[in-house]
């Protein structure tokens, strides 16, 4: 038959069968493949079936001249029974290059409809694309790994559209499929990172280099899912969860990522062929110095759970250069050493040079009236520090959903004072740089001194200001009505460390976006939630009023206003009971007045 002649002619090649011709086309065989795409039995002619039936017979019963033809069809034997049952199998690709050589679907038939969730089953695809998928031509990426074994998957955010430009179609063609997950593809990616990312060769391929290359190859897969997740969330515009914590005790990320994405076994086999045990590579990773105890571990577990349950969630924290400390024993005594966990770099983070937020400190407040006669405030004559973002993908378990942890690093607004340098003041030339970078240098700086307290308060406000700016920027990309803010944003505060985020949001709404006071307060109360970890007095933060007025003058003004309104409402309920009023005040009286940060985070929505 013509089908068998075509099969013999194209041994060792994949035959591309257009969708519109599948109803009249016979079988495409691949001589050296372990599986092949087969059309339904009904589409085969009787003449085409006969040679396939002959292939089932023992080779010894055939004449010598028929053995060659029988051997050429022997590869089809494991699939003939499945064909007769109407089961079709997708081709198994053995390398990264093979995984990208996919059959193209005509533009008019390949538009895929996005669903509300990340799941992409047959019921969520347009009829034309659904028929193509049944024919084995296109496979949507489902949220569960176990449903996609052996299938080549297309990336859901790249959608064919007749209106797209030639450049967009070219980009779709280049980025439409995912990295291969077979052993050869994994090994190729690891070796590529050894040579092109680390600039090494096979002659200095040690354990540390192997860890970094392996981590980069895993991160590449996380970035694919991370981009898909972010694009999907941008399209669907759901309510998002933002988890703010000064600590994230993440632990080692390589094993967690491999287990979550279901690739630990292929990576173990790939590394064994390269001469390394996966457990040895795990030990090369340094724990990120981003957290300390239970508070930080809880935050890390929340991020894992949110990703696994496919919630649209981001975590926010600080990218510390040093952890608290490393312990060592010298001369029989325990000593504390700097924990510079970034000494060998961090292959998991993505530096965002394009995401920088100005954060203000000190200065003064100038009041003025706008054209409508409303009193406005402007924060001027202040020091400015840049907050630069670093992103770490957080994969969920057994799901393609990958959320984000965004960490802020403090950078100077002016990198170098050339004038001071030319006058011989070399230390003065970099003074602003050192002062700014100290904000994100150490997790929990010692606050037993005045300077330490100031640095700790700077650290907390720096974190809150950068995060709130990023959240409001994302909201304004889709919305203009601030009343919708609580319907699209939910912010969870992990302990009292990010408590300044509450008054910072009020400041942004009133001073930057000119939202009326009452509306700004209602929006703020509906947006924030708070996790309390202890009620011990020493763990509930209090800041000197004098320090707050010096460092954050506008915020201290707003705290006074909120406190006054709140205490007026308390006096109406507790008439004549000054002791209760005093105990509920934001301001603790004494030799040094202090702001009780743990009280105003629990205020009711209405005052």
N, C-alpha and C positions, 0 to 999 in steps of 0.2 A: 504493500500500500504506500501512498504518498507520505503518510505519517512516519512509517518505519524508515523509508529512504531518507527523509529529513532528519530522523533521529541518528542514523548512521553517519550522515554527512556532518552533523554538528556535535560529534562526540567531544567531551571535554569542555563544552561551551554551554553557558546559560542561554536558552532561547527565550527572548522576550515576546510574550503573547499579548497583544493589545486586548483591552477589555471587550471592545465591540466584536472581536473575532473569536472569543472564547467558545461560543456555542457551536462553531464549525471546525474547530482546530483539535488535532489529536494531541498525543502526549509529548512533552519535552523531557528528554532524558539527559542526565549528566553522568558521564562514564565513571568519574572518580569521586562522586559525592555520596554521602551516606543517606541522603534523602532527596526528593525531587517534588516539584509541583505537578500535580496530575489533575486533569479536568474530570468532570463527572462522567460516570460510566455511560450515561445515556447519550453523551456527545461523541462517543466512539462508534465508528462504523464496524460492521461485522468483520470486515477484512482486517481491521486494525486489532481486533480482539484476538484473532487466531494466533498471531506470533506471541502474544502475551501468555496465552494458554500453553503454548509450546515451551515457554521459558520455565514453567512450573515442573516439567518432566525432568527426570534424572538425565544428566549429560551423557551417561554411558549408553543409553538406549538410542542415541542419535548417530547418524552417519558422521564421519570425520568432517565432511564439508559443512555440516550444520553446527558443529561445536563452536565455531567462531561467532556465528550469529547468536547462539545461545549464551555465550559468555558475555557478549555485549549487552544482553538484556538482563543478565543475572543481578545487576545492581537494583533492578526494579522488584525483585522477588519479595523483600520484606514489605513492600508497599502495595502489592497487587491485591492482597486480601483487604487492606484498608480501602483501596479504591473501590472494590466491589461492595464495601459497606457504605460508600458515599463519604468517606473521611478524606480530607485534604490536609497536607502538611506544608508548612512554610519552609523555605530553604534554610539550612544552617550555614551561617557565615563563619569563616575561620580566621579572618583578619580584619583589621580596621579598614583597610582599603575595600575589602569585599562588602563590608556592611554598608558602605556608602553608595555602591553600585546598585541602586534600587530601580525598579520599573517606574516609569513616570506615568501619571494619570493625566488624561486630557484636562485642560483648565476648566472646561465647562462641567466636568463630572467630579471634581475633586474638592470642592468647597466643603469644609467641615464646620459644623455648628458647635460652638462652645456651650457647655452645660453649666449649671449652677455650681456643681462640685468639680473636683479634679478628675472624677471617674469619667471614662470615655468608652461606654459600651455600645453595642450595635443600635440600641434604641435612641441614642443621642446623636446620631449622624443622619444627615439628609439621605433620602432614598437612593440617589445616584451613587453617593459614596458608600452607602451600606452595601449595595450590590457589589461594588468593587472590593469591599473588604471580604465578603463571602467568597469571592474568587481568589482570595489570597494576595490581592494587589496592594492593600493598604491596611495597616494595623494601627489603631489609636492606642495611645499609652494609657493604661488603666492605673488606678491608684494602688493596686495590690500587685506586688512582684510575682507572686506565685501563679497569677493568671497569664503571665506573658513569657513563660519559659520557651526558648527556642524561636521567638518571633522577632523580626526586625521592626522597630517602632519608629513612628514619625512624631516629630515634636509638635505639640498642639498649638503653640502660639503663632506658628508660621502658616498662614492660610492663603490658599490660592484665591485670587480675585482678578477678574478681568480688568479692573480699573488700576491694578498695580502697575508700576513702571517696570521697565526692563531690568533696572537695577534691583528692585525688590524681588522679582522672580528669580534673578540670579542668586540673591542672598538666600532665598528659600531653598534653592537647589543645593547650595553649599552647606546649609545648616539644618536640613530637614531631618536628619537621622542622628541617633545618639552614638556615643562611643561604644565600640564592641566590648563584650564582657567575657569573651573566650580567652583561653590562656595565651594564645599567640598575640592577640590584641593588647592584653594587659602587659605582657612582656615588652612589646614594642613601645608602649606608652612610657613605661618605666625607663627604658633605655633612652628614649627621646629626651626625657627630663634630665637624665644623667648628662647627656651631651649638650643639650641646648639651653636648659635652665640653670644647671649647676656648672656647666663648662668643664666637665670631667671626661675621662676616658675609661676604658675597661681596665687600665693599669692602676688606677687609684679609686676603684669602686669598693669603698669600705662600708662598714655597717652604717655609719652616720650618713654617708651619701646615699646608701640604699634606702634608709628611712625617709630622707627628704624627697627623693625621687618617687617613692611609693606614696608618700603623703600628697605630693602634687598631683599624681595620677588619680588618686581618690578624690581630691578636691575638684579636679576637672569634672568628674561625674556629678559631684554635689552642685557645682555651678550651673550645669545644664538644668537640673531640677529646680534649683534656686531661681534661675531666670524664668523658667516656665511658671513657677508659683507666683512670682511677683507680677508677671505679665497678666496672669489669670486674675489676680486680686485687683489689679488696676482696671481690668475690663468689667469685673463684676461689682466693684466698689462696695464690699461688705463693711459691716462694723468691725473695726480692728482693735485688737488688744495690744497695749504697750506695757511691758513689765519693766519697771525702773528699779534697779538695785545697784548699790555701790560694790557689791560682791557677786562673783559668779565662780564657784568652785567647780570648774568643768571636768577636771581630771584629764587623762590622756584621750585624745580625740580619734586616733587612728583606729583602734579596735572598735570603739563605739560606732564610728561611721561604717566600717565594713560589716558589722553585725546588722546594723539598721538597714543597709541597702542590700543585704543578702549576698555579699561577694567575698566573704571571709574564706570559703573553701577554694574558689578559683585563684585568689591572691596567694593563698598558702602554696598551692601547687605551682603557680608561676614563679614564686620566689625560690622554691626548692630546686627548680631546674636552673635557676641562676646562682645557686650555691648558698642560699640563706634560709634560715628557719624564721617563720613569721613571728614566733614568740620572741626571738632575739631582736627583731626589728621593733617590736612593741617597746622593748626596754630602752631603746635609743631615744624615745620621746621624753621631753621635759614637760612636767606639769605646768600649765599656764599659771602665773602668779597673780591671778585675778580675784582670789577669794581666800577665806581663812577657815571658817567653821560651818556650823549648821545653817546659818543664814545664807551663806554663799552656795552651799550644796542644795538647799531648798530651791534657790533661784535656778540653778542648773537643771534640776529635776523638772521644774515647771516648764522650762523651755523644751525639754525632750517630750514631755507629755502633750504640750500644745501642738508640737509638730506632728506627733503620732496621731492625735485625734483630728488633725487637719483643720485646726483653728487658724484664722488669719492673724498671726501674732508676731511681734518683734520684741526683742529684749534690748535694753539700753544700759550701758555701764561706762566705766573708764578704762582705758588701756594703760595700765600701770607699767612702768619700766622695771620696777622691782616689786617683788612680793614683800611680805612682812620681814622675813629673814630666813636664813638657813641655819640649822643647828650643827655644831661641830664640838668635839671634845679635844681640848688642848691642856696637857699637863694635869689631867684628871678633872678639869673643870669644863662646864658647858659654856660655849661662847656663841655669840650671834654674828653671822656673816651676811653680807648683802646677797639677796636672792635675785640675781640678774638672769631671769628666765629667758630673755631674748638674746642671749649671747650667741646662739647659733641661728637666729632668725625664727620666724614663725610661718611655716608653709601654709597654714590654714587661713590666715588673714588676707583680706583684699584691701589694699591701701586706696582710699578714695580722695585723691588730690583735688577732685572737682567738688567735694562736699566739705565746705568750710563755713563755720558760723562765728561771727564776732560776738564776744562776751565782754561785758563792761564791768568795771570795778571802780570804787572810790568816786570822786567827782562831786557834783552838786546838782540840785534840782532847780530849774528855772520855770516859774509859773507864768502863764500868759492866757489870754482869752482869744478864742478863734473867731471866725467871722460871724458865727451864730451866737456869740456871747458866752459859750461854754468855757469853763476853766480847763486848761490843759497843762500838762507837765512835760518837760523835756530834760532828760538826763544828759548833762554836758560836762566837759572838762574831766573826762574819766580816762582810766587806763583801759586799753583794749587788748584782749588775748584772743587768738584764733583757735577754735576747736575743729580739729580735722578728724574725719570719720575713718574707722577701720571696720570692715564687715567680716563676720565669720558665719558661714552657712551652718544651720542646725538641722540635720536630717531626722525625720521621724522613722519609727520602726515599721518595716513592711509597708511603706507608703512612699510615693514619689513626692509628697509634699515636703518642702524644705524651707524652713523659716530663717530668720536672720537675727544675729546678735550684733548690734552696732555699738562699738566702743569709741570713746572720744579721747584724742590725744591733744594736749595743750601745746600750742606753737605761738611764737611771738608775731605780733602784727608787723614789726620791722625786724628783719633777720639780723641786720648788722649796722652799727652806727659808724659810718665811714669817717665822719668828722672827728669823732673821739679817737679813732684809730690813728688818723693823721697827726693829731697833737700828742701822740705818745701814750694816750690813755687806753691801753690795749684791753684791760679788764673792763673798763667802762664801755668799750665798743660792743661787748657781748653780754653786758649786764642784763639788758631787757630780755634777751634770749634765755638766759639762765633762770631769771625770775619767772618767766612764763612756763618754761618746761618743768619747773619744780612742782607745779600744780598736779601734774599727772605722773610724777616720778615714783611715789611710794604709796602703797596701800596702807591706810590708817597711820599717817604721820603722828609722832608723839605730840600730844596736846597738853602736856604739863607746863609748857611755857607760853607766854603771850604770842610769840611768833608761831609756835606750833598750832595754837588755837586759830590764829588768823589763816594759816595755810589750810587747815582742815575745813574751815568755813568757806574759803575760796574754792576748795575742791568740790564741796557739795553744791555750791551755786553754779559753778562752771558746768557741772554735769547736768543740772536741772535746766539751765538756760539753753544749752545746746540742744538738749532733747526736746524741749517744748517748741523751740524754733523749727526743728525738723518735723515734728508732728503737725504743727499748724501749716507749714509749707505744703505738706502732702495733702492736707485737707483742702487747702485753697486751690489745688490743681483741679478739683472736681466741683467745688461748692463755693457759693458766695454768701449764703445765709448762715450766720453764726448760730442761730437757733437749732440748726441741724448738727452742730458739733457733737453733742452728747449721743446722738443717734449713730454717729460714725466713729467715735473715738471713746475708748475706755482705758483709763490709765490706772494701773495697780502700783501702789507704793510699797516697797519691801522695807518695812521698819521706818523710823523717823528720819533716816539720812536724806531721802529725797523730798522731805516735807516742804522745802522751799519752792518746789514745783507748783504748789497751790497758789501762793502769792505771785509767783512769776507769771502764771497764766492770767491772773487778774490784771497784772501790770500790762501784759501784752494786749489784752482785750481793750482796756481803758485808754492807755497811752498810745499804742501803736495803731490800733484799728478803730478807736473812738466808739466803742460799744458802751451804752449807758451802764451805770454802776449796778443797778438792780439786775439787769439782764446778764451782765458779766458774772455776778455772784451766783445766780441760778445755774448758768452754764457750767461754772466751775464745780459746784456741788454735785451736779449730775454726772460729771466726768470722772471724778477721782474715787478710788477705793484704797483701803489701807490695811496692811497686815501688821499686827502687833506681835512681837516675839517675846516680850517680857514686860512685867510691870515693876521691876526693880527700879528704884529711883535713879541709881547711877547709870542705868541704861537708857533712860528717857532724856533725850538731848535738851540742853538749855544753853542759850548763847547770851553773852553779855550784851545789853542794850547799847552800850557805848561802842562796842566792836561792830555791831550791826549797823549803827548809824554812820560809822566811818566807812565801812566796806560797801554797804548796800543802802544808801540813804533813802531811795524811793520805796524800797520794800519795807523799811521800818515805818515810814509814813502810812503805808497801806495796812500794816499790822495794827497800828494804833487805831485807825478808822474802824477796822473790822472788830477789834476788841471793844471799842466804845459802843458800837451798835449791839454787839452781843450782850454786854453787861447791862445795857438798858432793858433788854428783853428778860434778863435774869431777875432784875430788880422788880419787874412787874409781877413775877411769879413768887419770888421770895422777899416780900416786903419786910423791910426792917432787919433782915438777917444779913448783916454785912460780912459775917464770917464766910458764908457760902459764896457770896459775890467775890470776895477776895481770893478764895480757893479756886474759883473757876476762871479767874482772869488770866489772859495770856501772859501778863507781866507779873513776875514774881518780885515782890518788894523785899528790900534788904539793903545791906551796905552797897552791894552792886546789883542793880536791877538786871533781871534775866528774862529772856523770851522763852516760854515753855512751848517747845515745838510739838510736843505730843498732844496738846489740848486742841489747837486750832485745826488739826487734821480730822477731828471728830465732830466738827460743827454741823448743825442741822441744815437742810437745804434752804430754810427760810429763817430769817432773824427777826 
